[in-house]
Amino acid sequence: MISNFFTKYKFFFLCIFAIISIISLSNTIYKGFLNSCDFQWQPSVLMWSGINHYEKFLIQGNYDFQCQGGQYAHILHVILFPYTLVNWETAKIMWVLTNLFFVFCIPLLISRHLNISKYKTVLLILIFITCYPTRMTINYGQQSLFVLFFLLISIYEKSNLKVFFSGFSIIKYSSGYVLFLNYLLRRDFKNLLIASLPYIIGWIFYFNYTNSNWLVNFFEPIELILSTGYTRTGDLYSLCKIHLLEGKSGFYGYLLILLIFLINIFFIYQINSINIFFLKFSLILICPLVFFPHSNYDYVLMFPLLCYSIFKIELLINKINFYFIIYYFYINRLVRHLVNHDEIYQPFMMLLTLLLIIFNINFYHKKKLHIFKKFFIN
């Protein structure tokens, strides 16, 4: 009866949600204009001034401006050239507007691919506008929407041009890597090469423009990332780093990365056994949230799975997907503050996210997961 009530008055509730979304988005834009501290403007200014910011930050042991550590791929600092032509106050306004472009294009891109109705498309846009990861991305001037947008371009992988543009997702190593790892595991070497071109072009341009050693410069972004010791409490890499490799680095750190990649490869291999392309793609995007360090804004990577789930919400597994992601988008932050024990709560949520991936694989390809069945039965 309640379901019939919401169905009958769905457009009324949609209008109410739209009003709330406009208010929420306005507040987020205002915060973005004031903050945007993570927008990588200053490292890009250095690069376009002929200074190798990776080398500079490694030598001095810190970055220069706000939260802008420059631990991103070369190509990001190259393509941010238009933003370096203006001062910081203007640049961050331009970046907020860029993120707003992604906010509306991402749901539309997914809806077009899945052929979702106009009503559900509007609903998805409103969810994406108001969810915490999106708002946090705009507020902090982060690149998560940028990464998700270009990852989504890869769903049109029959177009070489679109595969090329999907390669821009590598700007953020901790999440963009899944595209390239998936191409490698599928032995799709053609698309792997095409998608790698933006990274290669950005690297060549960077070391030439800054007059840096080409070989050293290739590894400097990774070296800068590892030198910061970036860890969280909600991913497998960080938990192993904290509890197993405390005080250890160097060889052990690289060994840990290799181990995590091997586990990640196992799960991507299992996900690829699913025959539904977009579902498979959506589950692969969630892998970085389990295996490598991330922050709350990176949970925008869950949005494609939510879109697929609402597309076929009548299935139990999709109901689980939908409500779990809605929890993450709207309730997780509040509960996290109430619990106030990240060292317990975050690993627990990571485990639930991993189980979500397992349940989806198990639902769509039960014969492929004998190892998981034995684990849970025993």
C-alpha positions as CSV (number, residue, x, y, z in Angstrom):
1,M,0.0,0.0,0.0
2,I,2.9,2.4,0.8
3,S,4.5,1.4,-2.5
4,N,1.3,2.3,-4.4
5,F,1.1,5.6,-2.5
6,F,4.7,6.6,-3.6
7,T,4.0,5.4,-7.2
8,K,0.8,7.4,-7.4
9,Y,2.4,10.6,-6.2
10,K,5.9,10.0,-7.6
11,F,6.0,13.3,-9.6
12,F,5.1,15.2,-6.5
13,F,7.9,13.6,-4.5
14,L,10.2,14.2,-7.4
15,C,9.5,17.9,-7.3
16,I,10.1,18.0,-3.6
17,F,13.4,16.1,-4.1
18,A,14.3,18.6,-6.9
19,I,13.8,21.6,-4.6
20,I,16.0,19.9,-1.9
21,S,18.6,19.1,-4.6
22,I,18.8,22.7,-5.8
23,I,19.3,24.0,-2.3
24,S,21.9,21.3,-1.6
25,L,23.7,22.0,-4.9
26,S,23.7,25.8,-4.3
27,N,25.3,25.2,-0.9
28,T,27.9,22.8,-2.3
29,I,28.8,25.3,-5.1
30,Y,29.2,28.1,-2.5
31,K,31.5,25.9,-0.4
32,G,33.5,24.9,-3.5
33,F,34.0,28.6,-4.4
34,L,35.4,29.2,-0.9
35,N,37.4,26.0,-0.5
36,S,38.6,23.7,-3.4
37,C,41.8,23.1,-1.5
38,D,42.6,19.8,-3.3
39,F,42.4,21.3,-6.8
40,Q,45.9,20.8,-8.3
41,W,46.4,24.4,-9.5
42,Q,49.7,25.3,-7.9
43,P,51.6,22.1,-9.0
44,S,50.3,22.8,-12.5
45,V,51.5,26.5,-12.3
46,L,54.9,25.2,-11.3
47,M,55.0,22.8,-14.2
48,W,54.0,25.4,-16.7
49,S,56.7,27.6,-15.3
50,G,59.2,25.0,-16.2
51,I,59.6,23.6,-12.7
52,N,59.4,19.8,-12.0
53,H,57.0,19.9,-9.0
54,Y,57.6,16.2,-8.3
55,E,61.3,16.7,-7.8
56,K,60.7,20.0,-5.9
57,F,58.3,18.4,-3.4
58,L,60.5,15.3,-3.0
59,I,63.5,17.4,-2.2
60,Q,61.8,19.7,0.3
61,G,59.7,16.9,1.8
62,N,56.4,18.8,1.5
63,Y,54.3,20.7,-0.9
64,D,53.8,24.5,-1.1
65,F,50.1,25.4,-1.2
66,Q,47.1,24.2,0.7
67,C,46.4,20.4,0.1
68,Q,48.0,20.5,-3.4
69,G,50.6,17.8,-3.2
70,G,50.7,17.0,-6.9
71,Q,50.6,13.2,-6.4
72,Y,48.9,12.8,-9.8
73,A,49.9,11.7,-13.3
74,H,51.8,14.1,-15.5
75,I,48.9,14.5,-17.9
76,L,46.7,16.2,-15.3
77,H,49.2,19.1,-14.8
78,V,49.5,19.4,-18.6
79,I,45.7,19.6,-19.3
80,L,45.2,22.1,-16.4
81,F,47.0,24.7,-18.5
82,P,43.9,27.0,-19.0
83,Y,43.4,27.2,-15.2
84,T,47.1,28.3,-14.7
85,L,46.4,31.4,-16.8
86,V,44.3,32.9,-14.0
87,N,44.8,33.5,-10.3
88,W,43.8,31.0,-7.6
89,E,40.4,32.6,-6.8
90,T,39.3,32.5,-10.4
91,A,40.8,29.1,-11.1
92,K,38.9,27.4,-8.3
93,I,35.6,28.9,-9.6
94,M,36.5,27.5,-13.0
95,W,37.1,24.0,-11.5
96,V,33.8,24.0,-9.6
97,L,32.1,24.7,-12.9
98,T,34.1,21.9,-14.5
99,N,33.0,19.5,-11.8
100,L,29.4,20.6,-12.3
101,F,29.7,19.6,-15.9
102,F,30.7,16.1,-14.8
103,V,27.9,16.0,-12.2
104,F,25.2,16.3,-14.9
105,C,27.0,14.4,-17.7
106,I,27.7,11.3,-15.7
107,P,24.1,10.3,-15.0
108,L,23.1,11.3,-18.5
109,L,25.9,9.2,-20.0
110,I,24.8,6.1,-17.9
111,S,21.1,6.6,-18.6
112,R,21.7,6.8,-22.3
113,H,23.7,3.6,-22.3
114,L,21.2,1.7,-20.2
115,N,18.2,3.3,-21.9
116,I,16.7,4.3,-18.6
117,S,13.3,6.2,-18.6
118,K,13.3,10.0,-18.2
119,Y,11.7,9.8,-14.7
120,K,14.5,7.5,-13.5
121,T,17.1,9.6,-15.3
122,V,15.9,12.7,-13.4
123,L,15.9,10.7,-10.2
124,L,19.5,9.6,-10.7
125,I,20.6,13.1,-11.4
126,L,19.0,14.3,-8.2
127,I,20.6,11.5,-6.2
128,F,24.0,12.2,-7.7
129,I,23.7,15.9,-7.0
130,T,22.8,15.5,-3.3
131,C,24.9,12.4,-2.3
132,Y,27.8,13.1,0.0
133,P,30.7,11.9,-2.2
134,T,29.6,14.3,-5.0
135,R,29.2,17.2,-2.7
136,M,32.5,16.5,-1.0
137,T,34.3,16.3,-4.4
138,I,33.0,19.7,-5.4
139,N,33.7,21.2,-1.9
140,Y,37.3,20.0,-1.8
141,G,38.0,20.5,-5.5
142,Q,38.8,16.9,-5.9
143,Q,39.3,14.9,-9.2
144,S,37.0,11.9,-8.5
145,L,34.2,13.1,-10.8
146,F,36.8,13.7,-13.5
147,V,38.1,10.1,-13.1
148,L,34.6,8.6,-13.1
149,F,33.6,10.5,-16.2
150,F,36.5,9.3,-18.2
151,L,36.2,5.8,-16.9
152,L,32.6,5.8,-18.1
153,I,33.8,6.9,-21.6
154,S,35.3,3.4,-21.9
155,I,31.9,1.7,-22.0
156,Y,31.9,2.8,-25.7
157,E,35.0,0.8,-26.3
158,K,34.3,0.1,-29.9
159,S,35.4,3.7,-30.6
160,N,39.2,4.1,-30.6
161,L,38.7,7.9,-29.9
162,K,36.6,7.2,-26.8
163,V,39.0,4.5,-25.6
164,F,41.8,7.2,-26.0
165,F,39.9,9.7,-23.9
166,S,39.1,7.0,-21.2
167,G,42.8,6.9,-20.6
168,F,42.6,10.3,-18.9
169,S,41.2,8.4,-15.9
170,I,44.7,7.4,-15.0
171,I,45.4,10.9,-13.6
172,K,44.4,9.4,-10.2
173,Y,46.5,6.2,-9.7
174,S,44.5,4.8,-6.8
175,S,41.3,4.4,-8.9
176,G,42.1,4.9,-12.6
177,Y,44.3,1.8,-12.6
178,V,41.3,-0.6,-12.8
179,L,40.7,0.3,-16.4
180,F,44.2,-0.6,-17.5
181,L,44.3,-3.7,-15.3
182,N,41.0,-4.9,-16.7
183,Y,42.3,-4.4,-20.3
184,L,45.4,-6.4,-19.4
185,L,43.5,-9.3,-17.9
186,R,41.2,-9.4,-20.9
187,R,44.3,-9.4,-23.1
188,D,42.8,-6.5,-24.9
189,F,46.2,-5.1,-25.8
190,K,44.9,-2.8,-28.5
191,N,42.7,-0.8,-26.2
192,L,45.3,-1.0,-23.4
193,L,47.8,0.7,-25.8
194,I,45.3,3.3,-27.0
195,A,44.1,4.1,-23.4
196,S,47.8,4.5,-22.3
197,L,48.5,7.2,-24.9
198,P,47.3,10.1,-22.8
199,Y,49.6,9.0,-20.0
200,I,52.6,8.6,-22.3
201,I,51.9,11.9,-24.1
202,G,51.6,13.7,-20.8
203,W,54.8,12.2,-19.5
204,I,56.8,13.1,-22.7
205,F,55.4,16.6,-22.6
206,Y,56.2,17.0,-18.9
207,F,59.8,15.9,-18.9
208,N,60.5,18.0,-22.0
209,Y,58.9,21.1,-20.8
210,T,60.5,20.9,-17.3
211,N,63.9,19.7,-18.8
212,S,63.8,16.6,-16.5
213,N,65.5,13.3,-16.9
214,W,62.9,11.2,-18.8
215,L,63.5,7.9,-17.0
216,V,63.6,9.5,-13.5
217,N,60.5,11.6,-14.2
218,F,58.5,8.5,-15.3
219,F,58.7,7.1,-11.7
220,E,58.6,10.4,-9.8
221,P,54.8,10.5,-9.3
222,I,54.8,7.0,-7.7
223,E,57.8,8.0,-5.7
224,L,56.0,11.1,-4.4
225,I,52.9,9.0,-3.5
226,L,55.0,6.4,-1.6
227,S,57.0,9.1,0.2
228,T,53.9,10.6,1.7
229,G,53.0,7.2,3.3
230,Y,49.3,7.8,2.3
231,T,47.1,5.4,4.2
232,R,43.5,5.2,5.5
233,T,41.6,2.7,7.6
234,G,39.0,1.5,5.1
235,D,41.0,-0.5,2.5
236,L,43.1,-3.7,2.4
237,Y,46.4,-2.0,1.5
238,S,46.2,0.5,4.4
239,L,45.1,-2.2,6.9
240,C,48.1,-4.4,5.9
241,K,50.4,-1.4,6.0
242,I,49.2,-0.4,9.5
243,H,49.0,-3.8,11.2
244,L,51.5,-5.9,9.3
245,L,54.2,-3.6,8.0
246,E,54.3,-0.9,10.7
247,G,57.6,0.9,10.6
248,K,58.6,-1.1,7.4
249,S,59.0,0.4,4.0
250,G,61.0,-0.1,0.8
251,F,61.0,-3.7,-0.4
252,Y,58.1,-4.7,2.0
253,G,56.0,-1.8,0.7
254,Y,56.5,-2.9,-2.9
255,L,55.8,-6.5,-2.0
256,L,52.5,-5.4,-0.3
257,I,51.4,-3.5,-3.4
258,L,52.2,-6.6,-5.5
259,L,50.2,-8.8,-3.2
260,I,47.2,-6.4,-3.2
261,F,47.3,-6.3,-7.0
262,L,47.2,-10.1,-7.1
263,I,44.2,-10.3,-4.9
264,N,42.6,-7.5,-7.0
265,I,43.4,-9.5,-10.2
266,F,41.6,-12.5,-8.7
267,F,38.4,-10.5,-8.1
268,I,38.5,-8.8,-11.5
269,Y,38.9,-12.2,-13.1
270,Q,35.8,-13.4,-11.3
271,I,33.9,-10.3,-12.2
272,N,34.7,-10.8,-15.8
273,S,32.8,-14.1,-15.7
274,I,29.6,-12.1,-15.6
275,N,28.0,-11.7,-19.1
276,I,26.2,-8.4,-18.4
277,F,28.7,-5.8,-19.6
278,F,27.6,-2.7,-17.6
279,L,27.2,-4.7,-14.4
280,K,30.6,-6.1,-14.8
281,F,32.0,-2.7,-15.5
282,S,30.3,-1.3,-12.4
283,L,31.6,-4.0,-10.1
284,I,35.2,-3.5,-11.4
285,L,34.9,0.3,-10.5
286,I,34.2,-0.6,-6.9
287,C,37.5,-2.6,-6.5
288,P,39.6,0.5,-5.7
289,L,37.3,1.2,-2.7
290,V,38.3,-2.2,-1.2
291,F,42.0,-2.6,-2.2
292,F,43.7,0.8,-2.2
293,P,43.6,4.0,-0.2
294,H,40.7,6.3,-0.9
295,S,38.6,9.0,0.7
296,N,34.9,9.6,0.9
297,Y,34.7,11.5,-2.4
298,D,35.9,8.3,-4.2
299,Y,32.6,6.6,-3.4
300,V,31.2,8.3,-6.5
301,L,32.6,5.1,-8.1
302,M,29.6,3.3,-6.7
303,F,27.2,5.4,-8.7
304,P,27.2,3.2,-11.9
305,L,26.2,0.2,-9.9
306,L,23.3,2.1,-8.3
307,C,22.2,3.2,-11.8
308,Y,22.2,-0.4,-13.0
309,S,20.4,-1.6,-9.9
310,I,17.6,0.9,-10.2
311,F,17.3,-0.1,-13.8
312,K,16.3,-3.7,-12.6
313,I,15.2,-3.0,-9.1
314,E,12.8,-5.9,-9.0
315,L,15.7,-8.4,-8.5
316,L,16.7,-9.0,-4.9
317,I,20.4,-8.5,-5.5
318,N,19.7,-5.1,-7.1
319,K,17.6,-4.1,-4.1
320,I,20.6,-4.9,-1.9
321,N,22.9,-3.0,-4.2
322,F,20.6,0.0,-4.3
323,Y,20.0,0.3,-0.5
324,F,23.6,-0.4,0.4
325,I,24.8,2.4,-1.9
326,I,22.1,4.8,-0.7
327,Y,23.3,4.1,2.8
328,Y,26.8,5.0,1.8
329,F,25.7,8.1,-0.1
330,Y,23.5,9.6,2.7
331,I,23.8,7.8,6.0
332,N,27.3,6.5,6.3
333,R,28.9,9.9,7.2
334,L,26.4,10.4,10.1
335,V,26.9,6.9,11.5
336,R,30.6,7.1,11.1
337,H,30.7,10.3,13.3
338,L,28.3,8.7,15.9
339,V,30.5,5.5,16.1
340,N,33.7,7.7,16.2
341,H,35.9,4.7,15.9
342,D,37.2,4.7,12.3
343,E,39.7,1.9,13.0
344,I,36.7,-0.4,13.6
345,Y,33.9,1.1,11.5
346,Q,35.8,1.7,8.2
347,P,37.3,-1.9,8.0
348,F,33.8,-3.2,8.7
349,M,32.3,-1.2,5.8
350,M,35.2,-2.3,3.6
351,L,34.3,-5.9,4.4
352,L,30.6,-5.2,3.5
353,T,31.7,-3.7,0.2
354,L,33.8,-6.7,-0.6
355,L,30.8,-9.0,0.3
356,L,28.6,-6.9,-2.0
357,I,31.0,-7.7,-4.9
358,I,31.0,-11.4,-4.0
359,F,27.2,-11.6,-3.7
360,N,26.8,-10.0,-7.2
361,I,29.3,-12.4,-8.7
362,N,27.7,-15.3,-6.9
363,F,24.2,-14.3,-8.0
364,Y,25.0,-14.0,-11.7
365,H,27.5,-16.8,-12.0
366,K,27.1,-19.3,-9.2
367,K,29.3,-22.0,-10.8
368,K,32.2,-19.6,-10.9
369,L,32.6,-19.2,-7.2
370,H,33.1,-22.6,-5.6
371,I,35.9,-21.2,-3.5
372,F,33.6,-18.6,-1.9
373,K,30.8,-21.2,-1.3
374,K,33.3,-23.5,0.5
375,F,34.5,-20.5,2.6
376,F,31.0,-19.4,3.7
377,I,29.7,-23.0,4.2
378,N,32.6,-24.0,6.3
